[in-house]
Amino acid sequence: ARGIGWARLAAARQALDGTSARVVAALMMSIDVAPMMASLWPSRLQLILDNWQYFTPKERERIAAYVAMNWRVSRDRRWVAETIRSPIDELFVRYFVREEPNAQEELSQWLTRLRKK
């Protein structure tokens, strides 16, 4: 429940004040206390993409590893493609999963499927 609470705080901070280091702080706490809550992965990825500029270099390394781990353990990766809203988002996601086998191709397939709808 704490992971959900921290994620809600991050989302509320963004909704009220826009992207910021305060959003990142709450998001990092959400990830720290409940990293494997699959139900939070899409909203966390959206917050990561929206607030990337506010992560420290050390946090960026952790977040990149976290996104890659989420990709690796997900059976259905549609949620990753559904979170992408812009070419910049896609670029970041592709960077995060750059070392995952077949990730680039699979992401392209998901994006193509979603764009056809």
DSSP file (Angstrom, degrees, kcal/mol; ACC not computed):
  #  RESIDUE AA STRUCTURE BP1 BP2  ACC     N-H-->O    O-->H-N    N-H-->O    O-->H-N    TCO  KAPPA ALPHA  PHI   PSI    X-CA   Y-CA   Z-CA
    1    1 A A     >        0   0    0      0, 0.0     4,-2.3     0, 0.0     5,-0.1   0.000 360.0 360.0 360.0 -31.3    0.0    0.0    0.0
    2    2 A R  H  >  +     0   0    0      1,-0.2     4,-2.6     2,-0.2     5,-0.2   0.889 360.0  54.9 -64.7 -36.9    2.9    2.4    0.6
    3    3 A G  H  > S+     0   0    0      1,-0.2     4,-1.9    30,-0.2    -1,-0.2   0.898 109.3  47.5 -61.7 -39.4    4.1    2.0   -2.9
    4    4 A I  H  > S+     0   0    0      2,-0.2     4,-2.7     1,-0.2    -2,-0.2   0.915 110.7  52.0 -66.4 -43.5    0.6    3.1   -4.1
    5    5 A G  H  X S+     0   0    0     -4,-2.3     4,-2.3     1,-0.2    -2,-0.2   0.916 110.8  46.6 -60.3 -44.8    0.5    6.0   -1.7
    6    6 A W  H  X S+     0   0    0     -4,-2.6     4,-2.4     2,-0.2    -1,-0.2   0.890 112.1  51.3 -65.6 -38.7    3.9    7.3   -2.9
    7    7 A A  H  X S+     0   0    0     -4,-1.9     4,-2.5    -5,-0.2    -2,-0.2   0.905 109.8  50.0 -64.9 -40.4    2.9    6.9   -6.5
    8    8 A R  H  X S+     0   0    0     -4,-2.7     4,-2.9     2,-0.2    -2,-0.2   0.904 109.6  51.4 -63.3 -40.7   -0.3    8.8   -5.9
    9    9 A L  H  X S+     0   0    0     -4,-2.3     4,-2.8     2,-0.2    -2,-0.2   0.923 109.7  49.6 -62.5 -43.4    1.7   11.6   -4.2
   10   10 A A  H  X S+     0   0    0     -4,-2.4     4,-2.1     1,-0.2    -2,-0.2   0.935 113.4  46.0 -59.9 -46.2    4.0   11.8   -7.2
   11   11 A A  H  X S+     0   0    0     -4,-2.5     4,-2.6     2,-0.2    -2,-0.2   0.898 113.0  50.0 -64.7 -40.6    1.0   12.0   -9.6
   12   12 A A  H  X S+     0   0    0     -4,-2.9     4,-2.6     2,-0.2     5,-0.3   0.917 109.4  51.2 -64.8 -42.8   -0.7   14.6   -7.4
   13   13 A R  H  X S+     0   0    0     -4,-2.8     4,-2.9     1,-0.2     5,-0.4   0.910 112.4  46.7 -60.8 -41.2    2.4   16.7   -7.2
   14   14 A Q  H  X S+     0   0    0     -4,-2.1     4,-2.0    -5,-0.2    -2,-0.2   0.923 112.6  49.4 -67.2 -42.3    2.7   16.6  -11.0
   15   15 A A  H  < S+     0   0    0     -4,-2.6    -2,-0.2     1,-0.2    -1,-0.2   0.887 120.9  35.7 -62.7 -39.0   -1.0   17.4  -11.5
   16   16 A L  H  < S+     0   0    0     -4,-2.6    -2,-0.2    -5,-0.2    -1,-0.2   0.881 137.0  14.1 -83.1 -40.5   -0.8   20.4   -9.1
   17   17 A D  H  < S-     0   0    0     -4,-2.9    -3,-0.2     1,-0.3    -2,-0.2   0.432  99.1-122.0-120.6  -1.7    2.7   21.8   -9.8
   18   18 A G     <  -     0   0    0     -4,-2.0    -1,-0.3    -5,-0.4     5,-0.2  -0.279  61.2 -19.6  84.3-176.7    3.9   20.2  -13.0
   19   19 A T  S    S+     0   0    0     31,-0.1     2,-0.3    -4,-0.1    32,-0.1  -0.343  80.5 139.1 -65.9 144.4    7.0   18.2  -13.5
   20   20 A S     >  -     0   0    0      1,-0.1     4,-1.6    -2,-0.0     3,-0.3  -0.989  67.6 -91.5-171.8 170.4    9.7   18.6  -10.7
   21   21 A A  H  > S+     0   0    0     -2,-0.3     4,-2.4     1,-0.2     5,-0.1   0.774 121.0  62.6 -65.6 -27.2   12.2   17.1   -8.5
   22   22 A R  H  > S+     0   0    0      2,-0.2     4,-1.7     1,-0.2    -1,-0.2   0.866 102.1  49.6 -67.8 -35.6    9.4   16.8   -5.9
   23   23 A V  H  > S+     0   0    0     -3,-0.3     4,-2.5     2,-0.2    -2,-0.2   0.931 110.8  50.4 -64.5 -45.6    7.6   14.4   -8.2
   24   24 A V  H  X S+     0   0    0     -4,-1.6     4,-3.0     1,-0.2     5,-0.2   0.900 106.6  54.9 -59.8 -42.4   10.8   12.4   -8.7
   25   25 A A  H  X S+     0   0    0     -4,-2.4     4,-1.7     1,-0.2    -1,-0.2   0.928 112.3  42.1 -59.8 -46.3   11.3   12.2   -4.9
   26   26 A A  H  X S+     0   0    0     -4,-1.7     4,-2.2     2,-0.2    -1,-0.2   0.893 114.3  52.1 -68.1 -39.3    7.9   10.6   -4.4
   27   27 A L  H  X S+     0   0    0     -4,-2.5     4,-2.3     2,-0.2    -2,-0.2   0.915 107.8  51.2 -63.0 -43.8    8.3    8.4   -7.4
   28   28 A M  H  X S+     0   0    0     -4,-3.0     4,-2.7     1,-0.2    -1,-0.2   0.889 109.2  51.2 -62.5 -38.6   11.6    7.1   -6.2
   29   29 A M  H  X S+     0   0    0     -4,-1.7     4,-2.5    -5,-0.2     5,-0.3   0.913 108.2  52.3 -64.2 -41.5   10.0    6.3   -2.8
   30   30 A S  H  X S+     0   0    0     -4,-2.2     4,-1.6     1,-0.2    -2,-0.2   0.923 113.0  44.3 -59.2 -44.8    7.2    4.4   -4.6
   31   31 A I  H  < S+     0   0    0     -4,-2.3    -2,-0.2     1,-0.2    -1,-0.2   0.903 112.7  52.3 -67.3 -41.2    9.8    2.3   -6.5
   32   32 A D  H  < S+     0   0    0     -4,-2.7    -2,-0.2     1,-0.2    -1,-0.2   0.895 115.5  38.7 -63.1 -41.3   11.9    1.7   -3.4
   33   33 A V  H  < S+     0   0    0     -4,-2.5   -30,-0.2     1,-0.2    -1,-0.2   0.722 136.2  13.8 -86.8 -20.4    9.1    0.4   -1.2
   34   34 A A    ><  +     0   0    0     -4,-1.6     3,-1.2    -5,-0.3    -1,-0.2  -0.394  67.0 158.5-151.5  66.8    7.2   -1.6   -3.8
   35   35 A P  T 3  S+     0   0    0      0, 0.0    -3,-0.1     0, 0.0    -4,-0.1   0.780  74.1  52.1 -66.6 -26.3    9.3   -2.1   -7.0
   36   36 A M  T 3   +     0   0    0     -5,-0.1     2,-1.5     4,-0.0     3,-0.1   0.192  67.9 124.3-101.2  18.2    7.4   -5.2   -8.3
   37   37 A M    X>  -     0   0    0     -3,-1.2     3,-2.1     1,-0.2     4,-0.6  -0.628  41.8-168.7 -78.0  94.2    3.9   -3.9   -8.2
   38   38 A A  G >4 S+     0   0    0     -2,-1.5     3,-1.0     1,-0.3    -1,-0.2   0.804  80.1  65.6 -56.8 -32.2    3.0   -4.5  -11.8
   39   39 A S  G 34 S+     0   0    0      1,-0.2     4,-0.3     2,-0.1    -1,-0.3   0.741 103.7  47.8 -64.4 -20.8   -0.2   -2.5  -11.5
   40   40 A L  G <> S+     0   0    0     -3,-2.1     4,-2.7     1,-0.1     5,-0.3   0.595  86.1  90.7 -93.1 -12.4    1.9    0.6  -11.0
   41   41 A W  H <X S+     0   0    0     -3,-1.0     4,-2.7    -4,-0.6     5,-0.2   0.891  85.5  48.2 -56.8 -46.2    4.4    0.1  -13.8
   42   42 A P  H  > S+     0   0    0      0, 0.0     4,-2.1     0, 0.0    -1,-0.2   0.942 115.7  43.3 -61.7 -46.0    2.4    2.0  -16.5
   43   43 A S  H  > S+     0   0    0     -4,-0.3     4,-2.2     1,-0.2    -2,-0.2   0.881 114.5  51.1 -68.3 -35.5    1.8    5.1  -14.3
   44   44 A R  H  X S+     0   0    0     -4,-2.7     4,-2.8     2,-0.2    -1,-0.2   0.929 108.8  50.9 -64.9 -43.7    5.4    5.0  -13.0
   45   45 A L  H  X S+     0   0    0     -4,-2.7     4,-2.7    -5,-0.3     5,-0.2   0.908 109.5  51.3 -61.3 -39.9    6.8    4.8  -16.6
   46   46 A Q  H  X S+     0   0    0     -4,-2.1     4,-2.5     1,-0.2    -1,-0.2   0.924 111.4  46.9 -62.1 -43.6    4.7    7.8  -17.5
   47   47 A L  H  X S+     0   0    0     -4,-2.2     4,-2.0     2,-0.2    -2,-0.2   0.882 111.1  52.6 -65.0 -37.9    6.0    9.8  -14.6
   48   48 A I  H  X S+     0   0    0     -4,-2.8     4,-0.5     2,-0.2    -2,-0.2   0.951 112.2  44.8 -60.8 -49.4    9.5    8.7  -15.4
   49   49 A L  H >< S+     0   0    0     -4,-2.7     3,-0.6     1,-0.2     4,-0.2   0.900 115.1  47.9 -63.4 -41.4    9.2   10.0  -19.0
   50   50 A D  H 3< S+     0   0    0     -4,-2.5    -1,-0.2     1,-0.2     3,-0.2   0.827 121.2  34.9 -68.2 -31.9    7.5   13.2  -17.9
   51   51 A N  H >< S+     0   0    0     -4,-2.0     3,-2.4    -5,-0.2     4,-0.4   0.194  76.0 121.6-111.2  15.2   10.1   14.0  -15.3
   52   52 A W  G X<  +     0   0    0     -3,-0.6     3,-1.6    -4,-0.5    -1,-0.2   0.840  70.0  61.1 -50.7 -40.6   13.3   12.7  -16.8
   53   53 A Q  G 3  S+     0   0    0      1,-0.3    -1,-0.3    -3,-0.2    -2,-0.1   0.694 100.8  55.8 -63.3 -18.0   15.0   16.1  -16.7
   54   54 A Y  G <  S+     0   0    0     -3,-2.4    -1,-0.3   -34,-0.1     2,-0.2   0.487  83.2 101.2 -96.4  -3.7   14.7   16.2  -12.9
   55   55 A F  S <  S-     0   0    0     -3,-1.6   -34,-0.0    -4,-0.4   -30,-0.0  -0.583  73.2-124.2 -78.1 142.6   16.4   12.9  -12.1
   56   56 A T     >  -     0   0    0     -2,-0.2     4,-2.7     1,-0.1     5,-0.2  -0.389  31.3-103.1 -73.7 163.1   20.0   13.0  -10.9
   57   57 A P  H  > S+     0   0    0      0, 0.0     4,-1.7     0, 0.0     5,-0.1   0.896 124.9  49.2 -56.0 -39.7   22.6   11.1  -13.0
   58   58 A K  H  > S+     0   0    0      1,-0.2     4,-1.8     2,-0.2     5,-0.1   0.913 111.5  48.5 -66.6 -42.3   22.7    8.4  -10.3
   59   59 A E  H  > S+     0   0    0      1,-0.2     4,-2.9     2,-0.2     5,-0.2   0.878 107.0  57.4 -64.2 -37.4   18.8    8.2  -10.2
   60   60 A R  H  X S+     0   0    0     -4,-2.7     4,-2.6     1,-0.2    -1,-0.2   0.901 105.3  50.1 -61.2 -41.1   18.8    8.0  -14.0
   61   61 A E  H  X S+     0   0    0     -4,-1.7     4,-2.0     2,-0.2    -1,-0.2   0.932 112.9  46.4 -61.9 -45.6   21.0    4.9  -13.9
   62   62 A R  H  X S+     0   0    0     -4,-1.8     4,-2.3     1,-0.2    -2,-0.2   0.911 113.3  48.9 -62.5 -43.0   18.7    3.3  -11.4
   63   63 A I  H  X S+     0   0    0     -4,-2.9     4,-2.8     2,-0.2     5,-0.2   0.903 108.7  52.3 -67.2 -41.3   15.6    4.2  -13.3
   64   64 A A  H  X S+     0   0    0     -4,-2.6     4,-2.1     1,-0.2    -1,-0.2   0.921 112.6  45.9 -60.3 -43.1   17.0    2.8  -16.6
   65   65 A A  H  X S+     0   0    0     -4,-2.0     4,-2.3    -5,-0.2    -2,-0.2   0.882 111.9  52.7 -65.9 -38.1   17.8   -0.5  -14.9
   66   66 A Y  H  X S+     0   0    0     -4,-2.3     4,-2.4     2,-0.2    -2,-0.2   0.924 109.8  46.8 -64.0 -46.2   14.3   -0.5  -13.3
   67   67 A V  H  X S+     0   0    0     -4,-2.8     4,-2.3     1,-0.2    -1,-0.2   0.916 112.5  50.4 -64.1 -42.0   12.5    0.0  -16.6
   68   68 A A  H  X S+     0   0    0     -4,-2.1     4,-2.5    -5,-0.2    -1,-0.2   0.903 110.1  50.5 -62.2 -40.4   14.7   -2.7  -18.2
   69   69 A M  H  X S+     0   0    0     -4,-2.3     4,-2.2     2,-0.2    -2,-0.2   0.907 109.0  51.3 -64.2 -41.8   13.8   -5.1  -15.4
   70   70 A N  H  X S+     0   0    0     -4,-2.4     4,-1.1     1,-0.2    -1,-0.2   0.911 110.6  49.2 -61.1 -41.8   10.1   -4.3  -15.8
   71   71 A W  H >< S+     0   0    0     -4,-2.3     3,-0.6     1,-0.2    -2,-0.2   0.943 110.4  51.3 -59.4 -48.1   10.4   -5.1  -19.5
   72   72 A R  H 3< S+     0   0    0     -4,-2.5    -2,-0.2     1,-0.2    -1,-0.2   0.870 114.6  40.4 -60.0 -41.5   12.2   -8.4  -18.7
   73   73 A V  H 3< S+     0   0    0     -4,-2.2     2,-0.3    -5,-0.1    -1,-0.2   0.560  92.7 101.2 -90.1  -7.4    9.7   -9.7  -16.2
   74   74 A S    <<  -     0   0    0     -4,-1.1     3,-0.2    -3,-0.6    -4,-0.0  -0.611  50.3-167.1 -79.9 132.8    6.5   -8.6  -18.1
   75   75 A R  S    S+     0   0    0     -2,-0.3     2,-0.6     1,-0.3    -1,-0.2   0.886  85.9  37.6 -80.7 -43.3    4.7  -11.2  -20.1
   76   76 A D        -     0   0    0      1,-0.1     3,-0.5     2,-0.0    -1,-0.3  -0.940  66.8-177.4-112.5 113.3    2.6   -8.8  -22.0
   77   77 A R    >>  +     0   0    0     -2,-0.6     3,-1.2     1,-0.2     4,-1.2   0.236  52.4 108.6 -98.2  13.7    4.5   -5.6  -22.9
   78   78 A R  H 3> S+     0   0    0      1,-0.3     4,-2.7     2,-0.2     5,-0.2   0.873  71.0  66.1 -54.8 -37.5    1.7   -3.8  -24.5
   79   79 A W  H 3> S+     0   0    0     -3,-0.5     4,-1.1     1,-0.2    -1,-0.3   0.818  96.7  55.3 -57.4 -32.1    1.6   -1.4  -21.5
   80   80 A V  H X> S+     0   0    0     -3,-1.2     4,-0.8     2,-0.2     3,-0.6   0.959 110.9  43.0 -66.2 -49.5    5.1   -0.1  -22.4
   81   81 A A  H >< S+     0   0    0     -4,-1.2     3,-0.7     1,-0.2    -2,-0.2   0.872 110.7  56.4 -64.0 -37.4    3.9    0.8  -25.9
   82   82 A E  H 3< S+     0   0    0     -4,-2.7    -1,-0.2     1,-0.2    -2,-0.2   0.770 102.6  56.7 -66.4 -24.3    0.7    2.3  -24.6
   83   83 A T  H << S+     0   0    0     -4,-1.1     2,-0.4    -3,-0.6    -1,-0.2   0.743  84.3  97.2 -78.2 -23.5    2.6    4.6  -22.3
   84   84 A I    <<  +     0   0    0     -4,-0.8   -38,-0.0    -3,-0.7   -39,-0.0  -0.534  39.8 163.3 -72.9 122.7    4.6    6.1  -25.2
   85   85 A R        +     0   0    0     -2,-0.4    -1,-0.2     1,-0.2    -4,-0.0   0.520  59.4  22.2-115.9 -11.3    3.0    9.4  -26.3
   86   86 A S  S  > S-     0   0    0      1,-0.1     4,-2.3     0, 0.0     5,-0.2  -0.950  81.3-100.7-150.9 165.6    5.7   11.1  -28.3
   87   87 A P  H  > S+     0   0    0      0, 0.0     4,-2.3     0, 0.0     5,-0.1   0.850 122.8  54.6 -59.8 -32.9    8.9   10.4  -30.3
   88   88 A I  H  > S+     0   0    0      2,-0.2     4,-2.4     1,-0.2     5,-0.2   0.919 106.6  50.4 -67.1 -43.0   10.9   11.5  -27.3
   89   89 A D  H  > S+     0   0    0      1,-0.2     4,-2.6     2,-0.2     5,-0.2   0.936 111.1  49.6 -57.5 -46.2    9.1    9.0  -25.1
   90   90 A E  H  X S+     0   0    0     -4,-2.3     4,-2.8     1,-0.2     5,-0.2   0.912 108.5  52.9 -61.2 -42.5    9.9    6.3  -27.6
   91   91 A L  H  X S+     0   0    0     -4,-2.3     4,-2.1     1,-0.2    -1,-0.2   0.925 110.8  46.9 -59.0 -45.8   13.5    7.3  -27.7
   92   92 A F  H  X S+     0   0    0     -4,-2.4     4,-2.6     2,-0.2    -2,-0.2   0.934 112.6  48.7 -63.4 -46.0   13.8    7.0  -24.0
   93   93 A V  H  X S+     0   0    0     -4,-2.6     4,-2.0     1,-0.2    -2,-0.2   0.922 110.7  50.9 -62.1 -43.1   12.1    3.7  -23.8
   94   94 A R  H  < S+     0   0    0     -4,-2.8    -1,-0.2    -5,-0.2    -2,-0.2   0.889 110.7  49.8 -61.3 -37.7   14.2    2.3  -26.6
   95   95 A Y  H >< S+     0   0    0     -4,-2.1     3,-1.3    -5,-0.2    -2,-0.2   0.926 108.4  52.8 -64.2 -44.5   17.3    3.5  -24.7
   96   96 A F  H 3< S+     0   0    0     -4,-2.6     3,-0.3     1,-0.3    -2,-0.2   0.876 118.3  35.2 -60.1 -38.7   16.1    1.8  -21.4
   97   97 A V  T >< S+     0   0    0     -4,-2.0     3,-1.8     1,-0.2    -1,-0.3   0.169  81.1 119.4-103.0  18.5   15.6   -1.6  -23.1
   98   98 A R  T <  S+     0   0    0     -3,-1.3    -1,-0.2     1,-0.3     6,-0.1   0.761  78.6  43.3 -57.5 -29.5   18.6   -1.3  -25.5
   99   99 A E  T 3  S+     0   0    0     -3,-0.3    -1,-0.3    -4,-0.2    -2,-0.1   0.410  88.1 106.5 -99.5   2.3   20.3   -4.4  -24.1
  100  100 A E  S X  S-     0   0    0     -3,-1.8     3,-1.9     1,-0.1     4,-0.4  -0.692  82.4-105.0 -83.8 129.2   17.2   -6.6  -23.8
  101  101 A P  T 3  S-     0   0    0      0, 0.0    -1,-0.1     0, 0.0    -2,-0.1  -0.284  96.4  -8.9 -56.4 130.1   17.1   -9.3  -26.5
  102  102 A N  T 3> S+     0   0    0      1,-0.1     4,-2.4     3,-0.1     5,-0.2   0.532  94.9 127.5  62.4   9.9   14.6   -8.6  -29.2
  103  103 A A  H <>  +     0   0    0     -3,-1.9     4,-2.9    -6,-0.2     5,-0.2   0.901  68.2  52.5 -64.7 -40.9   13.2   -5.6  -27.3
  104  104 A Q  H  > S+     0   0    0     -4,-0.4     4,-2.1     1,-0.2    -1,-0.2   0.924 113.0  44.2 -61.9 -43.7   13.6   -3.1  -30.2
  105  105 A E  H  > S+     0   0    0      2,-0.2     4,-2.3     1,-0.2    -1,-0.2   0.921 114.6  48.4 -67.1 -43.8   11.7   -5.4  -32.6
  106  106 A E  H  X S+     0   0    0     -4,-2.4     4,-2.5     1,-0.2    -2,-0.2   0.909 111.0  50.6 -64.7 -41.1    9.0   -6.2  -30.1
  107  107 A L  H  X S+     0   0    0     -4,-2.9     4,-2.7     1,-0.2     5,-0.2   0.922 109.6  51.2 -62.6 -42.6    8.5   -2.6  -29.2
  108  108 A S  H  X S+     0   0    0     -4,-2.1     4,-2.4    -5,-0.2    -1,-0.2   0.906 109.5  50.7 -59.7 -41.8    8.2   -1.7  -32.9
  109  109 A Q  H  X S+     0   0    0     -4,-2.3     4,-2.4     2,-0.2    -2,-0.2   0.925 111.5  47.1 -62.5 -44.9    5.6   -4.4  -33.3
  110  110 A W  H  X S+     0   0    0     -4,-2.5     4,-2.5     2,-0.2     5,-0.2   0.923 112.6  49.1 -63.2 -43.9    3.5   -3.2  -30.4
  111  111 A L  H  X S+     0   0    0     -4,-2.7     4,-2.1     1,-0.2    -1,-0.2   0.904 110.9  50.4 -63.6 -40.4    3.7    0.4  -31.6
  112  112 A T  H  X S+     0   0    0     -4,-2.4     4,-1.3    -5,-0.2    -1,-0.2   0.931 111.3  48.6 -62.1 -46.1    2.7   -0.6  -35.1
  113  113 A R  H  X S+     0   0    0     -4,-2.4     4,-0.6     1,-0.2     3,-0.3   0.918 113.1  47.1 -59.8 -44.3   -0.3   -2.5  -33.7
  114  114 A L  H >< S+     0   0    0     -4,-2.5     3,-0.6     1,-0.2    -1,-0.2   0.846 108.9  53.8 -69.8 -33.0   -1.4    0.3  -31.5
  115  115 A R  H 3< S+     0   0    0     -4,-2.1    -1,-0.2     1,-0.2    -2,-0.2   0.758 101.7  59.9 -72.6 -24.1   -1.1    2.9  -34.3
  116  116 A K  H 3<        0   0    0     -4,-1.3    -1,-0.2    -3,-0.3    -2,-0.2   0.715 360.0 360.0 -74.6 -20.8   -3.3    0.9  -36.6
  117  117 A K    <<        0   0    0     -4,-0.6    -1,-0.2    -3,-0.6    -2,-0.1   0.485 360.0 360.0 -76.0 360.0   -6.2    1.1  -34.1
